[in-house]
Amino acid sequence: MAITDTLRQLREEVESTLAGLQDTAGLEALRVKVLGKKGTLTELLKGMGKLAPEERPKVGAEINEVRQWLTGKMDEKQAELRAAEREAAMKAEAIDVTEPRKLPKVGSTHPITLVMDELIECFSGMGFEVMEGPEVELDHYNFELMNLPKNHPARDAQDTFYMDDNIVLRTHTSPMQARAMLSRKPPIRIICPGRVYRADELDATHSPVFHQMEGLVVDENMSMSDLRGTLEAFAKKLYGNDVSTRFRPSFFPFTEPSAEVDLTCTACHGKGCRICKDTGWVEVLGCGMVNPKVLEMCGIDSTKYSGFAFGIGLERIAMKRFGITDLRMLYEGDARLLGQLR
Ligand code: DAH
């Protein structure tokens, strides 16, 4: 075959191979096959020796022209393939930052902690300071200084767990009143949140472990109206202005006079429902004017100072707040339930 024909054929072949190429690796193979040391075109150049001398320049020029053409075509194709390959790689490696990720399961604040935090914030805003104390308490603070001497009948209502004759698991946060008065000078304005214990069976309204928040104010000229005003402010701040407080006379050895305080049931707004047992009211705390005898036992001059105290049941508040009728729901640790009480 004449060299010219071979060259034309080569051009056609290369052109059709180039058109079908998918990647740069294939292009490299083609380059080697045509332009490499033993490539088609290189072999043609080597064969020039066999030609008649006068033919050589013409054929040489023809081969060179084809080589230039081929190189140009291949370079062009190479740029095209590289661009496509880069784009494909970028697509494959791309991260979709908008894709929603799987969130790890996180816990939620326990309803009791939530209520406790809210009360702390509320009373802090009124100038109360948080004071914490031991859950394992001396009988002396838990009972004696709270005017509940040994054999006092009111002790029956607060049977507890005894470590020994003189050490108990505290039955209320009230011993913190004594600890505060013995360690500070009036004016005293404290709240004491914490866990308390009683030897009660667990049922819908009782638990051997529960939570209270004690409040104590000791200053000159404290009166029942200061107590009422404080608790009224607390109720309104926590539940809004349409909540009322109801004071019922009661008895506690450490306060005189004493009262129990009900708040309007927020579930039915006072109409009556199962949460308030159709009364329209929910009892949330005990309170009173600090018994002068307690002030004196705790080293406070009762002729100069007076005080008021209150003990809030946090479970009561949480149950009212979340519309729970069974106390046990708060302790079973069912994450599906607890996650809903926010
Ligand atoms: N400590 C009482 C109880 O656990 C509650 C209480 C009543 C606390 C009257 C007080 C108070 O500070 O003044 O039942």
Boltz pocket constraint, residues with backbone or C-beta under 6 A from the ligand:
constraints:
  - pocket:
      binder: B
      contacts: [[A, 171], [A, 172], [A, 173], [A, 174], [A, 214], [A, 215], [A, 252], [A, 254], [A, 255], [A, 258], [A, 259], [A, 285], [A, 286], [A, 287], [A, 288], [A, 289], [A, 309], [A, 310], [A, 311], [A, 312]]
      max_distance: 6.0
